[in-house]
C-alpha cells in the first residue's frame, strides 16, 4: 500500500469489528487517536452477528460510545437513559463497523521503522481512508450508510468523503474541521518532543505520561477544571501539591499502561499534517462543535460546514467538557443522529444545550 508522502506498507492489514443485524446498512464509526475498535458494549453483543478480523473470543469490554452505538437496553442499570432506551446507531437496525487506525495502538499495520519519523514513515488521514476502502472491498461492502468521525476520526471521515464519495451516503464530522489552529499544533508538537526525548531511556513511560497530561489540559474546558478541583494546595511529604496533579497522574498512569508511544507520535503528527479545502466534500455533511472546545474551535467547524459543496447541517452543543464533549454529550448527539441518520439534511444551524432531550 503506497502512502501519500512516499512511504509504503507491505501487505497492509487493518484490524476491525463489524457488529449488528446481518445484512443491515453499515455505519463506520471512528474516534480519537486513543479510541479503539470497541465502540459498543461487548457484553451486550451475545445475540448479535459479530465479524472480528481476528476471529477472537469476545472480550467483555465497555464500548467507548455505548450510549450512542449498540443494541437497545431493557433496563437503566448501565445507561443514563430511561427504561427501554435505544441508541441512535442501533445494532438492531444497523451494522457498526469500527477499526484500529494504521500506525495506531491496535494490530493494524504500521510503518517499517518506528524510530524514524521521516517523510516515508508518515501516515496521513488520507492513508487511513485508503485502508478503509480496501477493507470495504474485502468485506464486500460497496457503500456505507454513513461515516461518523470524532476528533481524529473526523479527519479520516473527511478524507474518505473526498476520496470515495460514491461509497457513502453522508458524513458526520464531530469536534473536527478541515484544519487545526496553530496553537493546537504547537501543543501536539511539544507532546511529541517530550515523548521522543525519553523513547530510548528506561523512563520512556514518563515521557508518554507527561505528553498525555499536557494533551488532557487541551481536551477539557477551563471552567470544568476550576469547578472540579480546589485552587488550594495540600501538603504531602513536606511539599505542596494540587488536586489536579493527582488527577493527571492517575489518568497518565492508566494511559501509558495501554498505549504505545510510537502510535501516539504517528497519529499526533497525522493530525497536524491534515488540511483540505471544504469545497472538496461533495456528499451531505453534518458537523458538530462544542462551545468550550479549544482544540477545534466552533468557527472552524462552521467554516467546514458552510463551505462544503453539498447539503450541510451544523450544530453547536453547549458543554463544560470541551473537546471531550463527543464522549460526554451523548444525549445531544443521539438527538442529532436521530434527525439525520435516515434522511438528507437541509442546511441549518442548531444550538443544543447539554443534556437536552427530544
C-alpha positions as CSV (number, residue, x, y, z in Angstrom):
1,X,0.0,0.0,0.0
2,X,1.5,3.3,-1.1
3,X,1.4,6.1,1.4
4,X,0.6,9.7,0.5
5,X,4.0,11.1,1.3
6,X,6.1,8.4,-0.4
7,X,6.2,5.5,2.1
8,X,4.8,2.1,1.7
9,X,3.2,-0.6,3.9
10,X,3.9,-4.1,2.7
11,X,0.9,-6.5,2.9
12,X,-1.3,-4.0,4.8
13,X,-3.6,-5.3,7.5
14,X,-6.4,-3.4,9.3
15,X,-8.0,-4.7,12.5
16,X,-11.7,-4.2,12.6
17,X,-15.0,-5.2,14.2
18,X,-18.4,-5.4,12.4
19,X,-21.3,-5.9,14.7
20,X,-25.1,-5.7,14.3
21,X,-28.0,-7.1,12.4
22,X,-27.0,-9.3,9.4
23,X,-27.3,-7.5,6.0
24,X,-28.3,-4.2,7.6
25,X,-26.8,-0.9,6.4
26,X,-23.3,-0.3,7.6
27,X,-22.2,2.8,9.6
28,X,-18.5,3.3,10.1
29,X,-17.7,4.9,13.5
30,X,-14.3,6.3,14.4
31,X,-13.0,8.1,17.5
32,X,-9.9,9.9,18.5
33,X,-6.3,8.7,18.5
34,X,-6.7,6.9,21.8
35,X,-10.0,5.2,20.8
36,X,-10.0,1.6,19.8
37,X,-12.4,-0.5,17.7
38,X,-14.6,-1.4,20.7
39,X,-17.4,1.1,20.1
40,X,-20.3,-0.9,21.6
41,X,-20.6,-2.8,24.9
42,X,-19.2,-6.2,24.1
43,X,-21.2,-7.9,26.9
44,X,-24.4,-6.8,25.0
45,X,-23.4,-8.4,21.8
46,X,-24.0,-12.1,22.5
47,X,-27.2,-12.2,20.4
48,X,-25.8,-10.2,17.5
49,X,-23.8,-11.1,14.4
50,X,-20.2,-10.3,15.1
51,X,-17.4,-10.2,12.5
52,X,-14.0,-10.0,14.1
53,X,-10.8,-9.5,12.0
54,X,-9.0,-11.9,14.3
55,X,-11.9,-14.3,14.9
56,X,-11.1,-14.0,18.6
57,X,-13.2,-14.6,21.6
58,X,-15.3,-11.7,22.7
59,X,-13.7,-9.7,25.4
60,X,-16.3,-8.3,27.8
61,X,-15.4,-4.7,27.4
62,X,-17.2,-1.4,27.8
63,X,-17.5,0.3,24.5
64,X,-16.3,3.9,24.4
65,X,-19.6,5.1,22.6
66,X,-22.0,2.5,24.0
67,X,-24.8,5.1,24.7
68,X,-24.8,6.0,21.0
69,X,-23.9,2.8,19.2
70,X,-25.2,-0.6,20.2
71,X,-28.3,-2.6,20.9
72,X,-31.4,-1.4,22.7
73,X,-31.3,-1.8,26.5
74,X,-34.2,-3.0,28.6
75,X,-33.1,-1.5,31.9
76,X,-31.3,1.5,33.2
77,X,-28.5,-0.2,35.1
78,X,-25.8,0.7,32.6
79,X,-27.1,3.8,31.0
80,X,-28.1,7.3,31.9
81,X,-31.3,7.0,29.9
82,X,-34.8,5.8,30.6
83,X,-36.0,2.2,30.5
84,X,-36.1,0.6,27.0
85,X,-33.6,3.1,25.6
86,X,-32.4,2.5,22.1
87,X,-29.2,4.2,20.9
88,X,-29.5,6.2,17.7
89,X,-26.9,4.0,16.0
90,X,-28.8,0.9,17.0
91,X,-27.2,-2.5,16.2
92,X,-30.8,-3.8,15.9
93,X,-31.1,-1.6,12.8
94,X,-27.5,-1.1,11.5
95,X,-24.2,-2.8,11.4
96,X,-21.5,-0.8,13.1
97,X,-18.0,-1.0,11.6
98,X,-15.0,0.2,13.6
99,X,-11.3,-0.1,13.0
100,X,-7.9,0.3,14.6
101,X,-6.0,3.0,12.8
102,X,-3.0,2.4,10.7
103,X,0.1,3.2,12.8
104,X,-2.1,3.2,15.9
105,X,-2.3,1.3,19.1
106,X,-4.0,-1.8,17.7
107,X,-2.9,-4.6,15.4
108,X,-3.4,-2.7,12.1
109,X,-0.3,-2.2,10.0
110,X,2.3,0.4,11.0
111,X,5.4,2.0,9.4
112,X,8.5,-0.1,8.9
113,X,10.9,1.9,11.2
114,X,9.1,3.3,14.3
115,X,12.3,5.0,15.4
116,X,12.4,7.1,12.2
117,X,9.7,9.7,11.9
118,X,10.7,10.9,8.4
119,X,8.5,11.5,5.4
120,X,8.5,7.9,4.3
121,X,7.2,6.8,7.7
122,X,4.4,9.3,7.8
123,X,0.7,8.2,7.8
124,X,-2.0,10.8,6.9
125,X,-5.7,10.6,7.4
126,X,-5.9,10.1,3.6
127,X,-3.9,6.9,4.0
128,X,-6.4,5.7,6.6
129,X,-9.2,6.4,4.1
130,X,-7.5,4.3,1.5
131,X,-7.1,1.4,4.0
132,X,-10.8,1.6,4.8
133,X,-11.6,1.4,1.1
134,X,-9.5,-1.8,0.9
135,X,-11.3,-3.2,3.9
136,X,-14.7,-2.5,2.4
137,X,-13.6,-4.3,-0.7
138,X,-12.5,-7.3,1.4
139,X,-15.9,-7.3,3.3
140,X,-17.9,-6.9,0.0
141,X,-19.4,-3.6,1.3
142,X,-20.0,-1.4,-1.7
143,X,-21.4,1.6,0.1
144,X,-21.6,2.9,3.7
145,X,-24.9,4.2,5.0
146,X,-22.9,6.8,6.9
147,X,-19.4,7.6,8.1
148,X,-19.1,9.1,11.6
149,X,-15.8,10.6,12.7
150,X,-15.0,12.1,16.1
151,X,-11.8,14.0,16.7
152,X,-9.0,12.3,14.7
153,X,-11.7,10.1,13.2
154,X,-13.2,13.3,11.8
155,X,-10.2,13.9,9.7
156,X,-10.3,10.4,8.3
157,X,-14.0,10.8,7.6
158,X,-13.4,13.9,5.6
159,X,-10.6,12.2,3.6
160,X,-12.9,9.3,2.9
161,X,-15.7,11.5,1.8
162,X,-13.4,13.3,-0.6
163,X,-11.6,10.3,-2.0
164,X,-14.5,7.9,-2.2
165,X,-17.7,10.0,-2.5
166,X,-19.7,7.2,-4.2
167,X,-19.1,4.9,-1.2
168,X,-21.1,6.7,1.4
169,X,-24.4,8.4,1.7
170,X,-23.5,11.1,4.3
171,X,-20.7,12.0,6.7
172,X,-20.8,13.2,10.3
173,X,-17.8,15.2,11.4
174,X,-17.7,15.8,15.2
175,X,-15.3,18.1,17.0
176,X,-13.2,18.3,13.9
177,X,-12.6,20.6,11.0
178,X,-10.7,20.9,7.7
179,X,-7.6,22.2,9.6
180,X,-6.4,22.9,13.1
181,X,-5.2,26.1,14.8
182,X,-1.5,26.7,15.1
183,X,-1.7,26.8,18.9
184,X,-3.2,23.3,18.9
185,X,-0.4,22.1,16.5
186,X,2.2,23.7,18.8
187,X,0.8,21.8,21.8
188,X,1.0,18.5,20.0
189,X,4.5,19.3,18.7
190,X,5.6,19.7,22.3
191,X,4.0,16.5,23.3
192,X,5.8,14.6,20.5
193,X,9.1,16.2,21.6
194,X,8.6,15.1,25.2
195,X,8.0,11.5,24.1
196,X,11.0,11.4,21.7
197,X,13.3,12.7,24.5
198,X,12.6,9.6,26.6
199,X,11.9,6.9,23.9
200,X,15.1,5.1,24.3
201,X,15.6,5.6,28.1
202,X,14.5,3.4,31.0
203,X,11.9,6.2,31.8
204,X,10.2,6.1,28.4
205,X,6.8,5.8,30.1
206,X,7.3,9.1,31.9
207,X,7.6,10.9,28.6
208,X,4.3,9.5,27.3
209,X,2.7,10.2,30.7
210,X,3.7,13.9,30.6
211,X,2.6,14.2,27.0
212,X,-0.8,12.8,27.8
213,X,-1.1,15.1,30.8
214,X,-0.4,18.1,28.5
215,X,-2.9,16.8,26.0
216,X,-5.6,16.5,28.6
217,X,-5.3,20.1,29.5
218,X,-6.5,20.9,26.0
219,X,-9.2,18.3,25.9
220,X,-11.1,19.8,28.9
221,X,-12.5,23.3,29.4
222,X,-11.2,25.8,31.9
223,X,-14.5,26.1,33.8
224,X,-14.6,22.3,34.4
225,X,-11.1,22.3,35.9
226,X,-11.9,25.3,38.1
227,X,-15.1,23.8,39.3
228,X,-13.8,20.2,39.7
229,X,-10.6,20.9,41.6
230,X,-9.7,23.0,44.6
231,X,-7.5,26.0,43.9
232,X,-5.8,25.5,47.2
233,X,-2.8,23.1,47.5
234,X,-2.4,20.4,50.1
235,X,0.7,19.1,51.8
236,X,2.3,15.7,51.0
237,X,5.7,14.7,52.3
238,X,6.5,18.3,53.3
239,X,5.8,19.6,49.8
240,X,2.8,21.3,48.2
241,X,0.5,19.6,45.7
242,X,-2.7,20.4,43.9
243,X,-5.7,18.1,43.3
244,X,-5.5,18.3,39.6
245,X,-1.9,16.9,39.7
246,X,-3.3,13.7,41.3
247,X,-6.0,13.5,38.6
248,X,-3.5,14.0,35.8
249,X,-1.1,11.4,37.3
250,X,-3.9,8.8,37.6
251,X,-5.0,9.4,34.0
252,X,-1.4,9.4,32.7
253,X,-0.6,6.1,34.5
254,X,-3.7,4.5,33.1
255,X,-2.8,5.7,29.6
256,X,0.8,4.6,29.5
257,X,-0.2,1.1,30.5
258,X,-2.3,0.6,27.4
259,X,-0.9,2.9,24.7
260,X,2.2,2.7,22.5
261,X,4.4,5.9,22.4
262,X,5.2,5.3,18.7
263,X,1.5,5.2,17.9
264,X,0.9,8.4,19.8
265,X,3.6,10.2,17.8
266,X,2.4,8.8,14.4
267,X,-1.2,9.8,14.9
268,X,-0.5,13.1,16.5
269,X,1.6,14.1,13.6
270,X,-1.1,12.8,11.2
271,X,-3.5,15.4,12.7
272,X,-1.1,18.3,12.2
273,X,-0.4,17.5,8.6
274,X,-4.1,17.4,7.6
275,X,-5.6,20.2,5.7
276,X,-8.2,20.1,3.0
277,X,-10.4,22.5,1.1
278,X,-14.0,22.1,2.4
279,X,-15.3,22.5,-1.2
280,X,-13.8,19.1,-2.0
281,X,-16.5,17.5,0.2
282,X,-19.4,16.7,-2.2
283,X,-21.5,14.5,0.0
284,X,-24.1,15.6,2.6
285,X,-22.3,16.6,5.8
286,X,-23.4,17.1,9.4
287,X,-20.9,18.9,11.6
288,X,-21.0,19.2,15.4
289,X,-18.9,21.6,17.5
290,X,-18.7,22.1,21.3
291,X,-18.7,25.7,22.6
292,X,-15.8,25.1,25.0
293,X,-13.6,23.2,22.7
294,X,-10.2,24.9,22.4
295,X,-8.6,22.3,20.2
296,X,-11.1,22.7,17.4
297,X,-13.0,26.0,17.8
298,X,-16.5,26.2,16.7
299,X,-15.8,28.8,14.0
300,X,-13.6,26.3,12.1
301,X,-16.2,23.6,12.3
302,X,-18.8,26.0,11.0
303,X,-16.4,27.1,8.2
304,X,-16.2,23.5,7.1
305,X,-19.9,23.1,7.0
306,X,-20.6,26.4,5.3
307,X,-18.0,25.8,2.5
308,X,-18.7,22.2,1.7
309,X,-20.2,21.5,-1.7
310,X,-23.3,19.5,-0.7
311,X,-26.2,19.8,1.7
312,X,-24.9,20.6,5.2
313,X,-26.2,21.0,8.8
314,X,-24.2,22.4,11.6
315,X,-24.8,22.0,15.4
316,X,-23.2,23.7,18.4
317,X,-23.5,21.8,21.7
318,X,-23.1,23.6,24.9
319,X,-20.9,21.6,27.3
320,X,-18.4,22.0,30.2
321,X,-16.3,19.2,28.8
322,X,-14.5,20.9,25.9
323,X,-13.2,18.6,23.2
324,X,-14.2,15.5,25.2
325,X,-17.8,16.5,24.6
326,X,-18.1,13.8,22.0
327,X,-17.7,11.3,24.8
328,X,-19.9,13.1,27.3
329,X,-22.8,14.7,25.5
330,X,-24.4,11.5,24.3
331,X,-28.0,12.7,24.7
332,X,-27.5,15.7,22.4
333,X,-25.5,13.6,19.9
334,X,-28.2,10.9,19.8
335,X,-30.8,13.6,19.1
336,X,-28.7,14.8,16.1
337,X,-28.2,11.3,14.7
338,X,-32.0,10.6,15.1
339,X,-32.7,13.7,13.0
340,X,-30.3,12.9,10.2
341,X,-29.3,9.2,10.0
342,X,-32.3,8.3,7.9
343,X,-32.8,11.4,5.8
344,X,-30.8,14.0,4.0
345,X,-30.2,17.1,6.0
346,X,-31.3,20.6,5.0
347,X,-28.8,23.4,5.7
348,X,-29.3,24.7,9.2
349,X,-27.6,25.6,12.4
350,X,-28.9,24.5,15.7
351,X,-27.7,25.1,19.3
352,X,-28.2,22.2,21.8
353,X,-27.9,22.6,25.5
354,X,-26.0,20.0,27.4
355,X,-28.4,17.2,28.4
356,X,-31.2,18.3,26.1
357,X,-33.8,15.6,25.2
358,X,-36.3,15.4,22.5
